[in-house]
Structures are given as C-alpha cells and as structure tokens.
Amino acid sequence: VVQTSGNANLTGDSLLVSNFNRHSYQVLPTSGTHNGGFEIQTSNDGLNWMQYHSQSFATSSGANIAYSDSWLFKYARPLITGNAAGYYLINEIHGNF
C-alpha cells in the first residue's frame, strides 16, 4: 500500500504500475474544509500525463472515495485539488488478479 497525505492541492508519487492490471484508490478526508476533486492521471512515458478518472466533492462525506479499475498504462499518480484547508490521506494498491 502506498500512502500520500497532505493539504490540497496534493499530488501523489508517480508510480511504475505496468506490472499490475488492477489499481485501487481510497481517499479519506482527515481535517479541514473539503471542497475539490480527486483525479487519477496516467502516462506511458512519465512526462505526459492524461486524466484517467476524475470526481468532484463538496463535503467531507463526499470526499470519502473508493475507486478501483483495470488498465495497462505504465505510470499512475493520484491528485487532490481544491480548498487548501482540506487535509487528506490517499491509500493506493496495485496488483494482479
């Protein structure tokens, strides 16, 4: 499990995920005001990033996000955008099934 924590705007580590076909993310708001969005970006070269998944939220309960999908991109990274007063924890796991 890879964990990223901090205030919005928050970008997680760029991970080499090409050996895995299942990818799961969990976003947990931990303190502050939560109004923004969660995004997963993917890349095949580690330089040019494209939005793969995006969802917005306007409340703490809306910022509790669980997302899982399959893809074959080489790299992936999570992002949290929005109010800088919001503090978050992002858990991610990558595996083969």
Buried (B, 14 or more C-beta within 10 A) or exposed (E): EEEBEBBBBBBBEBBEBEEBBBBBBBBBBEEBBBBBBBBBBBBEEEEEBEEBBEEEBEEBEBBEBEBEEEBEBBBBBBBBBBBBEBBBBBBBEBEEE
